[in-house]
Amino acid sequence: MSAHQYDHGHTFAGWVGCAIGSVAAGVAGAGVVMVSGLLIAGGIAIGVVALLVTWALHLSGWGKGPGLRPREEWGWRVRDSSAPGGHDECLGCRLAGRRPVAAGVVPVRAGGETEAAAAVGADSVR
């Protein structure tokens, strides 16, 4: 029996991002205690690095998209095979330009109408 019975979302990208983010919080916290703007700025900069590293790892397949994964992909050392195509409802994938076409989404024509609306609207008065 495994240690957990559902997908916690533990991924390599998550662990690395959390570790770098913890260092960032420690440096910024030391800056607050020592009243050092340089340390506070350094902590913020390390936090930005944590964000970018986590995002890059997610896009390279070491993260996961929103929702549950299949049980065989629960391990944190398992790469996500669907990452190159993008994840539905994933902000990180949308920011990277990976926008998968979700089921039920109708493509938009050049005129701005959806194809279904153009077909229905052709016979009716608007």
N, C-alpha and C positions, 0 to 999 in steps of 0.2 A: 504494500500500500504506500502511495506517495505521501509526501509531507502535506500537500494541499490538494483539495478535491475540485478546485476550479482554477481558471486561468487568472493569475494575479497580474499578468502583463510584464513579468520580469523579462527583460531583454538585455543584451549586451550594451545597446545604446543607452538604455535607462540606467544601468549600473555605472557606466563610465560618466554619463552626465551628472548623476547624483554625486559621484566622488569628486569631480571637478567643481561642482556647485558647492559642495561642503567646504572645500578649500577656499573658494571665493567668499563664502559666508564667514569663515574663520579670519581671513585677512581683513575683510571689511569690519568685522567685529573688533579685531585688534586695533584697527584704525580709529574706531569710535572710543575705545577705552583709552588709547594713547593720544587722543585728540590730534590725529594725523590725517590731514586731507589726502596726502599721498597714498597712504595705506587704504583709505576708503575708496579712492579712485582706482587703485590697483585691484581691490576686491570686486569692484563693479566691472572692471575690464576682464578679470578672470571669469566672472559670471557670464559675460557676453561670449567668451571663448567656450564655456561649458555649453551654452545654447547652440552655438554654431557646430561644435563637435558632435553633439547629440543629434542635431538635424542631419548632418552629413552621414552619420552612422545609420540613422533611420532610412535615409534615401538609398544607402548602399545595401540595405536588406538586413541590418542588424537590429532594427526596431520592429514595431508592429503597428498596424492600423487600428482604428477604433473597433470595438467589439471583441467578441470571443474568437479565439483561434482553435483549430482542431487540437485534440489532446496530444497528438504526436509532435506538435510544435510548441508545447508549453515550456520546454527547457530554454534557459537563457542563452545557451550556446547554439541554438538552431536559427539559421538564416530564414528570412521571410522570402519565399519564392515569388510572391505577388508584388514586391516592392518596385521593380522597374516599371510596371504599368501604372502605379499609383494606387492608393487606397480610397475607397468611397468615403466621403465626409471627413477627410484628413486635411487639416489646415496646412501641415508641413508639405504634403504632396501638392496641394493647390498652389502654395507659394513657389514651389519649384517648377511649376508648369505642367505637372502630371495630373491631368483631369480625366479620370476614367468616366466613360459614359455609363451611368447607372441604368438599371433596368427600368423601363417605363418613361425614360426621358426622351422627348421628341427633339430631333435636331432642328436647328434654326436655319431658315433660308437666308439668302443674301438680303432680301427686302425687310428682314426683321420679324417676319411672321414664322410661326412654326409650320411645318409641312402639313400637319393635320388641320390647322386653322385655315390655311390657304385652300385646302381641298373642300372644307365645309363652307367657308366663306364665299366661295366662287358662285354658289347657287343662291345665296341669301343677300338681302339688302342690309347694309351696315348702318 
